[in-house]
Amino acid sequence: MTFLPSDVIEEIFSYLEKEYSTNPTQLHRVIYSCSWINRNWCQNTIPYLWRKPFYSRRPPNNNNNKLRNSNKKIIGTLLMSMNEKERKELLVAGFNLPRRGRFGSIFDYASFIKELDYFEMFNSIIDWILEDHFHITNENIRQEYFYQENIGAIKNDFDGNNIDGLIHLITFSLMKLFKNHNAQITYLKLIPYNINHYIRDDNCYLLFVDQNYFKCLIENLKYLEIDTEFCDYLFLISLSKICNNLKFLHIFRDNVRVTKITQNNIKLQATLLNSFVSSQQNLESLKLSGYAWYSTLMDQSILTQIDSLKILEFNEIDFKFQQLQQQKNDCTLDIIKLCINLESLTISWCWGLGEGGCGGNYQNIQNFINNSQFPKLSKVIIKGLCPTALRKWAETYNY
């Protein structure tokens, strides 16, 4: 086969990514098959596949077996690629690690990683321990382990092997492997989808902000998705000091998990968000989901990014809360109006935008419509309780 430059092969892979965007397992199969064409294709395929080794499994019962097995094999390959010094602590702990070849791994897999879904990696570590270390293959036992709320009773069955310590030892060892092999993570996802209370108590993610050791992994972070309801506030404050050059920031809060929230909680969250967003130099995409809007702080954070923002998205935001604060002349719509470089704006199932009732204040919304100018705006999505005037305004940008 004729030699193809690396950038051409990457274009082919990018096309395949779009073609199989809803089927990551099939995407892996197709791209992996390219590694068998010749050495040139192999040298481009493996780094591309390992750029994002873990794909999220969204089914609530965690029974996506093909994707789960694929992610579990990733853990095995990473453990196999460790050198003898890196493997020593795990061998002492009693792990039966995959055997290394005589000359080690052909590729330096860890160095290729750019995008990391942390909690999918964590889930995959547990899968590997259950199946490859404890040899638990019964699906019912696995489901109980992952999803039964009284997880302590399940854990006791394995206490002789200290499963909690083993999980954290593998996690720490992999993080150390990433550091030792100069992995540069540019996309980090810290949203714990479909995991139980046991995993929610995990604090290994704190390693990312260890000033003296793992900080180097995320210094060049560009894309971040994070659940602030799960992650420790001190962690988020530390993260904002390390990562100041984000391009994409999705800050998420799961309303389903929140049963009671006070005004002090809302102000604390808003202070955190303001600090996090304001610390960025040139943020291009900001997505906020599931918050009560403390406008004196939240609006201020958007003001710091009005020149660089191209994508702005609000999902399930309670803007009505701003009515409880001191009266002020501006509303959030007045702040959005200043983001003249916006290319995409989404307002989905929000309440009280522009102040007022559930649908927002008509006068403020009409003022926004009449006086806003977005020369680059080409996509506007409005969902939920919004006045007809705002919907019609959105339609003018979507032709």
C-alpha positions in Angstrom: 0.0 0.0 0.0 1.2 3.5 -0.8 2.6 5.4 2.2 0.2 8.0 3.6 1.4 10.9 5.7 0.3 11.0 9.4 -2.0 14.0 9.0 -3.9 12.2 6.2 -4.4 9.1 8.3 -5.6 11.3 11.2 -8.2 12.9 8.8 -9.5 9.4 8.0 -9.7 8.6 11.7 -11.6 11.9 12.4 -14.1 11.0 9.7 -14.6 7.5 11.2 -15.1 9.1 14.6 -18.0 11.1 13.3 -19.4 8.1 11.4 -19.4 5.9 14.5 -20.0 8.6 17.1 -22.9 6.6 18.7 -21.0 3.3 18.7 -17.5 3.6 20.3 -17.0 -0.1 20.5 -17.5 -0.5 16.7 -15.3 2.6 16.2 -12.5 0.9 18.1 -12.8 -2.2 16.1 -12.7 -0.4 12.8 -9.7 1.8 13.7 -7.9 -1.1 15.3 -8.2 -3.1 12.1 -6.3 -0.3 10.4 -3.2 -1.2 12.5 -2.9 -4.5 10.5 -2.5 -2.7 7.1 1.3 -2.1 7.4 3.8 -0.6 9.8 3.0 3.0 8.9 -0.7 2.6 9.7 0.1 0.7 12.9 2.4 3.5 14.1 -0.4 6.0 13.6 -3.3 3.8 14.8 -2.1 2.8 18.2 -1.3 6.3 19.5 -4.7 7.4 18.1 -6.6 4.7 19.9 -4.7 5.3 23.2 -5.3 9.0 23.1 -8.7 8.3 24.7 -8.5 4.8 26.1 -11.7 4.7 28.2 -15.2 5.2 26.9 -18.1 5.9 29.2 -20.7 3.2 29.7 -24.0 4.9 30.3 -26.6 2.0 30.8 -27.8 2.3 34.4 -27.2 -1.4 35.1 -23.7 -1.3 33.8 -24.3 -4.3 31.6 -22.6 -3.0 28.4 -20.4 -6.1 28.4 -18.5 -5.4 25.2 -17.5 -1.9 26.3 -16.8 -3.1 29.9 -14.5 -5.9 28.7 -12.7 -3.5 26.3 -12.1 -1.1 29.1 -11.0 -3.9 31.5 -8.4 -5.0 28.9 -7.1 -1.5 28.8 -6.2 -1.8 32.5 -4.5 -5.2 31.8 -2.4 -3.7 29.0 -1.3 -0.7 31.1 -0.3 -3.0 33.9 1.6 -5.2 31.5 3.4 -2.2 30.1 4.9 -1.3 33.5 8.6 -1.9 34.0 9.8 -4.2 36.8 10.2 -1.3 39.3 6.7 -0.1 38.6 5.3 -3.6 39.0 7.1 -4.4 42.2 4.6 -2.8 44.7 1.7 -4.5 43.0 3.4 -7.9 43.0 4.1 -7.6 46.7 0.4 -6.8 47.3 -0.4 -10.2 45.7 -1.6 -9.2 42.3 -1.3 -11.7 39.5 -0.2 -9.2 36.8 -0.2 -9.8 33.1 3.1 -11.2 31.9 5.5 -8.9 30.1 7.2 -9.8 26.9 11.0 -10.4 27.0 11.6 -6.9 25.6 8.6 -5.2 27.3 5.8 -3.4 25.4 6.3 -2.4 21.8 4.5 0.9 22.4 4.7 3.3 25.3 0.9 3.3 25.8 0.7 5.6 28.8 2.5 8.4 27.0 -0.3 8.5 24.3 -3.1 9.3 26.7 -4.6 12.8 26.2 -8.3 12.3 27.2 -9.2 10.7 30.5 -12.6 9.8 31.9 -11.4 9.3 35.4 -14.5 7.5 36.8 -14.7 5.2 33.8 -11.0 4.3 34.5 -12.0 3.7 38.2 -14.9 1.5 37.2 -12.6 -0.5 34.9 -10.0 -1.0 37.7 -12.8 -2.5 39.8 -13.8 -4.7 36.9 -10.2 -5.9 36.5 -9.8 -6.7 40.2 -13.1 -8.5 40.4 -12.6 -10.6 37.3 -8.8 -11.0 36.9 -7.8 -10.9 40.6 -10.7 -12.4 42.5 -12.1 -14.3 39.4 -15.6 -13.2 40.0 -17.5 -13.6 36.8 -21.1 -14.0 38.1 -23.1 -11.1 36.8 -25.4 -11.0 39.8 -22.5 -10.6 42.3 -21.0 -7.9 40.1 -24.3 -6.0 40.0 -24.7 -6.2 43.8 -21.1 -5.0 44.2 -21.6 -2.0 41.9 -25.1 -0.9 42.8 -26.4 -2.2 46.1 -26.6 0.7 48.5 -25.5 -1.3 51.5 -22.2 -1.8 49.9 -20.4 -2.5 53.2 -22.1 -6.0 53.4 -20.8 -6.9 50.0 -17.3 -5.6 50.7 -17.0 -7.8 53.8 -16.9 -10.9 51.6 -13.6 -9.7 50.2 -12.1 -8.1 53.3 -9.5 -10.8 53.6 -7.9 -9.3 50.5 -8.6 -5.7 51.5 -10.4 -4.8 48.3 -10.6 -1.1 49.1 -6.8 -0.9 49.5 -6.3 -2.9 46.3 -8.5 -0.6 44.2 -6.6 2.5 45.5 -3.2 0.9 45.0 -4.0 0.1 41.3 -5.4 3.7 40.8 -2.3 5.2 42.4 0.0 3.0 40.4 -1.6 3.9 37.1 -1.5 7.6 37.9 2.2 7.2 38.7 2.6 5.3 35.4 1.1 8.3 33.6 3.4 10.7 35.3 6.6 8.6 34.7 5.8 8.3 31.0 5.1 12.0 30.6 1.4 11.7 29.7 -0.1 15.1 29.1 -3.9 15.1 29.8 -5.7 17.8 27.8 -9.3 16.5 28.4 -10.4 15.4 31.9 -13.8 14.2 32.8 -14.8 14.0 36.5 -18.5 13.1 36.3 -19.4 9.9 38.2 -22.2 8.5 36.0 -23.9 5.3 37.2 -21.7 4.5 40.1 -22.6 3.7 43.7 -22.0 5.4 47.0 -18.9 3.4 47.6 -17.2 4.8 44.6 -18.5 8.3 45.5 -16.4 8.1 48.7 -13.3 7.6 46.6 -10.8 10.5 46.9 -8.0 9.3 44.5 -9.0 12.2 42.1 -7.3 14.5 44.7 -4.0 13.2 43.3 -4.5 15.5 40.3 -3.9 18.6 42.5 -0.9 17.2 44.4 1.4 20.1 44.0 4.6 18.1 44.3 3.8 15.0 42.2 0.8 14.7 39.9 0.3 18.4 39.0 2.3 17.9 35.8 -0.4 15.6 34.4 -3.0 18.4 34.0 -1.0 21.6 33.7 -1.9 21.7 30.0 -5.6 20.8 30.4 -7.8 22.4 27.8 -11.1 20.6 28.3 -12.8 19.9 31.6 -16.1 18.3 32.6 -16.7 18.2 36.3 -19.4 17.5 38.8 -19.1 20.0 41.6 -21.7 18.2 43.8 -19.3 15.3 44.0 -15.8 16.8 44.0 -14.4 18.3 47.1 -14.4 22.2 47.1 -10.8 22.4 48.1 -9.9 20.2 45.2 -11.8 22.6 42.8 -10.1 25.6 44.2 -6.7 24.0 43.8 -7.6 22.9 40.3 -8.5 26.5 39.3 -5.0 27.5 40.4 -3.3 24.9 38.3 -5.4 25.0 35.2 -5.8 28.6 33.8 -5.9 27.9 30.1 -9.1 25.9 29.6 -10.9 26.3 26.3 -13.9 24.2 27.3 -15.5 24.0 30.7 -18.6 22.1 31.6 -19.5 22.5 35.3 -22.2 20.1 36.3 -24.4 19.6 39.3 -26.9 16.7 39.5 -30.2 18.0 40.8 -31.5 14.4 41.2 -28.9 13.8 44.0 -29.5 17.1 45.8 -32.4 16.8 48.3 -31.8 20.0 50.3 -30.0 23.1 49.4 -29.8 26.3 51.5 -29.0 29.9 50.5 -25.5 29.5 52.0 -24.9 26.4 49.8 -26.0 28.4 46.8 -23.6 31.3 47.6 -20.8 28.9 48.3 -21.3 27.2 45.0 -21.5 30.5 43.2 -18.3 31.7 44.9 -16.6 28.5 43.7 -17.9 28.9 40.1 -16.9 32.5 40.0 -13.4 31.7 41.1 -13.1 28.8 38.7 -14.4 30.6 35.6 -12.7 33.9 36.3 -9.3 32.2 36.7 -9.4 31.2 33.0 -7.5 33.3 30.5 -9.4 32.7 27.2 -12.4 30.4 27.8 -14.2 29.6 24.5 -17.0 27.3 25.7 -18.8 27.5 29.0 -21.6 25.0 29.9 -23.4 25.2 33.2 -25.9 22.6 34.4 -28.1 22.3 37.5 -27.4 25.4 39.5 -29.5 28.1 41.3 -28.2 31.4 39.9 -26.5 33.6 42.4 -26.3 36.5 40.0 -24.0 38.9 41.8 -21.3 36.2 41.6 -22.3 34.1 38.5 -22.8 37.1 36.2 -19.4 38.5 37.3 -17.7 35.2 36.2 -19.2 35.5 32.7 -18.1 39.1 32.5 -14.5 38.0 32.7 -14.9 35.9 29.6 -17.0 38.1 27.3 -14.3 38.6 24.7 -13.4 35.0 24.2 -16.7 33.0 24.7 -17.9 31.4 21.5 -20.3 28.8 23.1 -22.5 29.5 26.1 -25.0 26.9 27.4 -27.4 26.9 30.4 -29.1 23.7 31.4 -31.7 23.5 34.2 -30.6 26.7 35.8 -32.8 28.3 38.4 -32.6 32.0 37.6 -35.5 32.8 39.9 -33.1 32.7 42.8 -31.7 36.1 41.7 -35.0 37.7 42.7 -34.2 36.9 46.3 -31.0 39.0 46.2 -30.7 42.7 46.4 -32.3 44.5 43.5 -30.0 45.6 40.7 -30.4 47.2 37.3 -28.8 44.4 35.2 -30.1 40.9 34.7 -28.2 37.9 33.3 -29.5 38.6 29.8 -27.7 41.9 29.9 -24.5 40.0 30.6 -25.1 37.6 27.8 -25.7 40.5 25.5 -22.1 41.6 26.0 -20.7 38.3 24.6 -20.6 39.6 21.1 -18.4 36.7 19.8 -20.9 34.0 20.6 -21.4 31.4 17.9 -23.7 29.1 19.8 -26.2 29.8 22.6 -28.3 27.2 24.4 -30.9 27.9 27.1 -32.5 24.6 28.1 -35.2 24.1 30.8 -34.2 27.1 32.8 -36.5 29.1 35.1 -36.9 32.8 35.5 -34.5 34.0 32.9 -34.4 37.8 32.9 -35.9 37.7 36.4 -39.6 37.3 36.8 -41.7 34.1 36.9 -40.8 30.6 35.5 -40.8 31.9 32.0 -38.8 35.0 32.8 -39.6 38.8 32.8 -41.1 39.8 29.5 -39.8 43.4 29.5 -36.2 42.3 30.2 -36.4 39.6 27.5 -37.8 42.0 25.0 -35.0 44.5 25.8 -32.5 41.7 25.1 -34.1 40.8 21.8 -34.2 44.4 20.6 -30.7 45.5 21.6 -28.5 42.4 21.3 -26.2 42.0 18.3 -24.3 38.8 17.7 -22.6 38.9 14.3 -21.1 35.4 14.6 -24.1 33.7 16.2 -25.3 30.8 14.0 -27.0 28.4 16.4 -29.5 29.1 19.1 -31.4 26.4 21.1 -34.3 27.4 23.4 -36.1 24.6 25.3 -38.5 24.7 28.2 -40.5 27.6 29.7 -39.5 30.6 27.6 -41.7 33.3 26.1 -42.8 33.0 22.5 -40.8 36.1 21.6 -37.5 34.5 22.7 -38.3 31.4 20.7 -39.0 33.4 17.6 -35.8 35.4 18.1 -33.9 32.0 18.3 -35.5 30.9 15.0 -33.9 33.9 13.1 -30.4 32.5 13.8 -31.2 28.9 12.8 -31.9 29.3 9.1 
